[in-house]
Amino acid sequence: MNNLCTDIGFMSLNKWGEQLCGDRVEIVEQGENSTVIVLADGMGSGVKANILSSLTSKIISTMMAANMKIEDCVSTIAATLPICAVRGVAYSTFTIIRIIENEEAEIIQYDNPFLILLRNGKFVEIPKVGNEIEGKMIYKSKIKLQENDFLVVTSDGAIHAGIGSSLNFGWERKDIVQFLEQMYDESYTAKTFGTILLEECNHLYGEKPGDDTTVCVVKIRNRSPVNLMIGPPSDRNDVNKMLSLFFSKEGKHIVCGGTTSTITAEFLQKPMVANLDYLDPEIPPTAAIEGVDLVTEGVITISKVLDYAKDYLQDNETYTEWGYKRDGASLISRMLFEEATDINFFVGRAINPAHQNPNLPINFNIKMRLVDELSECLQKMGKKIKVSYF
């Protein structure tokens, strides 16, 4: 078994004036190390396109995950989708990426812009074999994957960006390739790289997209575990057990909370050095303990991380905040959202009297709820999460 995993990120722009997006991305796990990703682009825009793309992506991803042939998938789509009274056809274009054991990709494309592979920051053309199924030309490819490969898929809204305004003929595929090569950074997550591309599309459209535009990026990367501990155990006798398990885990270690950092310093027999600089007036300052990668305050900091996580799953607008700042919440966010693939939470159940103040906002009520919500957000980012309570 290899140490590779997939990082998948996608975002969409709705056509100007439409409340629903006509593009749809569906992801289905196929065992622990295999995944099926479908980007479908429904004909037209609005409600009809949304229904067409939703049906297409759901049917194809489910059937492909069950190891059914692409011919059967396309036949099912052709038989299922309603016919458009105006155009006389009914379909949603689609791109399918099947990641097999995180080391091989099977790519099936119908009428979407061809997938772009960046390897070591440079574009690599993928060989394709065409085959007509149900009157539709389907292109198949199969490639071996390497660490830090980026697979970039877009709907045709990307290549239409700028038509009639900033560009005469739209943003051609070669232009997108050139842009991606220029913006490439090995450290980018799939979501970050996709966000950069989508923002450029929006810019070319003059902030008023003329078509639904979706970007889906798959990054192949090595597994990177991160361990986060918050709160002391409910039973004082479990302190050594909790900390021994925490520090036995591979990867980086984050300690959150005043009491938690105090018992950690005692366990490691190292001094805790407080950082008195308030880099963000809303976030308490960090500290340092030799042997710990990051030491922060607890509930206030994690609450801010949760806010960033919710936004990351939506429009990712706060990336310019947590992506560069040096306060505790920003540092944790970068470690969890960008660096980590596997996250182990160690949560102490001891009750902090300061958090029981009825005048505090409800999200200060108890750290358990914060950890539960944050875990859920991180799972939606594709992270593998394990939570242990003490």
Buried (B, 14 or more C-beta within 10 A) or exposed (E): EEEBBBBBBBBBBBBEEBEBBBBBBBBBEBEEBBBBBBBBBBBBBBEBBBBBBBBBBBBBBBBBBEEEEBEEBBEBBBEEBEEBEEEEEBBBBBBBBBBBBBBEBBBBBBBBBBBBBBBEBEBEEBEBEEEEBEEBEBBBBBBEBEBBBBBBBBBBBBBBBBBEEEBEEBBEBEBBBEBBEEEBEEEBBBBBBBBBBBBBBBEBBEEEBBBBBBBBBBBBBEBBBBBBBBBBBEEEEBBEEBBEBBBEBEBBBBBBBBEBBBBBBEBBEBEBEEBEEEBBEEBBBBBBBEEBBBBBBBBBBBBBBBBBBBBBBEEBEBBEBBBEBEBBBBBBBBBBBBBBBBBBBBBBBBEBEEBEEEEEEEBBBBBBEBBBBBBBBBEEBBBBBEBEBB
